[in-house]
């Protein structure tokens, strides 16, 4: 294993200066230099790197989905769809969610987007405004807070704690609500923690938000990656109606279709009508042949999903064990997605540790400050890679951390 000397002192400074340039809109300053990208870009300059940093499945896209994509191309399905999405896909999603959650969903409740990222972009930037406060868990995926701040909204962070497996305390969330609270952003299973909120938490939050007329934005892109024997408590399942919720999801994680970029928003008909108009001025429509591939994903065999989830569960079990054997790391039991967010001792800066560990061992992880303010001593480990790579990575991590004097 080669040691890779790298210069970390001046990383990303040029980008920071660019955002200070008067040419650009001041709202761009709300967009941080992504900690994930910083680590991946640095790793790209090195040799013999093992990535525990990437948040996308390492499985090939199932063959029947690939074939549907090819067939759509060969059939000339390369033009624009309806602005809400390919009608066949919209109808398939309405039928799928209606059966899965036992509630009435129609095509008028669905908007197809260019991945879940655009879906969340539309939902948050269409509603964030000066004077409106949004409650966001900390740590959380790096997308939410910048989108809110770009449009003048206020972000109030609600910390979750490693000693509680990063479960969200619904009473703490409710206590943080005030007269200016407009929305709550949820992500379960969570990126970066892998935490799945139980039904009681979801129901309590939904009931209070309905009473106070607060919107709930629920990022459910990992909704199929439930690694224990439990029913997934979706906001869509437990909300009384769709009037104050927007649920975002995609095919990316469930079917290993990240690059095909098909996501969606499910909300009230009134909300979808407004978002459709906004969507026309962002990406216009989502990728047409990829939408046909999405129909094949929904209607085709689901054993591919079950096989992937089974493998993720095996990797989770192994990673939890390896973390427990690693000096200075404290873990917990994540129930979903493919992440764990273990903690270093309280006085340790994980950003420094991750950079040094990458430089000296060639193992790439992501420091906790990429996901918020409350866990600067944590790091995200992704097990969306092979078991062999996981074993090899910890063969480097364990002795390296054992030598550290924190």
Buried (B, 14 or more C-beta within 10 A) or exposed (E): EEEBEEEBEEBBEEBEEEBEEEEEEEEEBBBBEBBBBBBBEBBEEBEEBBBBBBBBBBBEBBEBBBEBBEBBEEEEBEEEBEEBBBEBBBBBBBBEBBEBBEBEBEBBBBBBBBBBBBBBBBBBBBBBEEEBBBBBBBBBBBBBBBBBBBBEBBBBBBBBBBEEBBBBBBEEBBEBBEEEBBBBBBBBBBBBBBBBBBBEBBBBBBBBBBEBEBBBBBBBBBBBBBBEEEEBBBBBBBBEEBBBBBBBBBBBBBBBBBEBBBBBBBBBEEBBEBBBEBBEEEBEBBBBBBBBBBBBBBBBEBEBBEEBBEBBBEBBEBBBEBBEEBEBBBBBEBBBBBBBBBBBEEEBBBBEBBBEBBBBBBBBBBBBBBBBEBBBBBBBBBBBBEEEBBEBBBBBBBEBBEEBEE
